[in-house]
């Protein structure tokens, strides 16, 4: 573990090594050498872990009401600590001034547990660079464990025009559909790969796609006249607005970010209330879609890690 952290630290400080760790730029967010070598605090740990969590789990709803925190609203680090506490990633031992190995280990282990990943033994964090080095190792393991699948819905009038994009996101602590607002000008003219790259990030790497006309894509999540779509959370965060029950018949306007409720969002999390679509229905739709996985692989992406609960 010491050698793995050393490798990550060398990369952070710009040393030319063959094997780089993932998400360094996102985790360091432009920090210079002096800032990376600064003594670490509990606030640093909370801030950087939140960045890592949000890279893997965009628009993650809160699980619980946070207990009173040892940091006041408005203080630097309060929002990050609250975010983690509401998702059961902030142990009672956490303090804003400093961070010890045991507390940091507990924070990381709780995160890894969401994906059934064994604990990653960590050394005492002494600098901000140590935290980031640990998190690059964590995100490497998480990236290999998760099972995101891109749902690409096409306009029925033009098969290369995107109607809506979503990520089927079930192998997670909070199963949901991540509906993604496409960047301006994105189309299927160049194939699936550029579209999937635009939907993901340094850790959320999309390799699997499901392509279908918009009505077929919609029917993968909503049974006819029996299910309701609910927006649970979003990025940017608008926690005071959600949950929102989508009016029946308005789903495609929400999927396509045409409704004013979602027009300014980058991504939102949708869940569905009502009868499950079910495996037979899923398989019956298979001839109407294009995908790079088998029916069994498709069902694997719909699995939920039952042993993990928020």
BELRAHU-V833772 format. One record per pair of residues at least 24 apart in sequence whose ideal C-beta (glycine too) atoms are under 6 Angstrom apart, sorted by the first residue. I is the first residue (numbers start at 0). GAP is how many residues later the second one is. Records with the same first field share a line. If there is no record, write none. Layout:
I: GAP / GAP
This chain:
0: 120
3: 133
4: 128
7: 125 / 128
8: 120 / 124
11: 24 / 117 / 120
20: 115
21: 114 / 117 / 118 / 180
22: 116 / 179 / 180
25: 176
26: 24 / 105 / 108
27: 104
35: 92 / 93
36: 90
37: 90
39: 59 / 85 / 87 / 88 / 91
40: 56 / 57
41: 52 / 53 / 54 / 56 / 57
42: 34 / 53
43: 84
44: 54 / 59 / 86
45: 31 / 34 / 35 / 38
46: 30 / 33
47: 83
48: 58
49: 30 / 33
51: 83 / 87
54: 146 / 148
55: 86 / 147
57: 120 / 177 / 209
58: 174 / 175 / 176 / 208 / 209 / 210
60: 171 / 172
61: 24
62: 24 / 25 / 247
69: 25
70: 25
107: 30
113: 59 / 194
114: 27 / 30
115: 189
116: 24 / 28
138: 64
142: 60
145: 25
146: 24 / 154
147: 56 / 58
148: 59 / 152
149: 46 / 49 / 56 / 59
150: 59 / 66
151: 57 / 59
152: 61 / 64
153: 59
155: 57
159: 27 / 28 / 29
162: 51
163: 91 / 92
164: 34
167: 133
169: 132 / 134
170: 134
172: 135 / 137
173: 136
174: 129
175: 93 / 95
176: 93
177: 89 / 91
178: 76 / 89 / 91
179: 87
180: 76 / 85
207: 85
208: 83
209: 79 / 81
210: 79
211: 77
215: 72
220: 51
222: 52 / 54
225: 48 / 49
226: 45 / 47
227: 45 / 46
228: 41 / 43
229: 41 / 43
230: 37 / 39
231: 37 / 39
232: 36
233: 31 / 34
234: 31 / 32
